[in-house]
Amino acid sequence: MKKIDTSKLSNDECWGVQINGTGHCRNCKWTGISACEGQQIIKTGYNSKGYKIGESGLIVEDFNQESGKHED
């Protein structure tokens, strides 16, 4: 079972994408319409808290806690 620290998820964006990854959109009825709350994550690869979201979901290693910015 996958464990997620929900404090790293943004409340104003799609949790399905943040937890399950970008592949979640393949079967989502909201993809491509204005009701989609994952558009910015898909566009940038990061949630609004600065955590990287990959094909499998949240990637916490890319976040720099001290600077508050993700590592490139």
Order of alpha helices (4+ residues) and beta strands (2+ residues): alpha-alpha-beta-beta-beta-beta
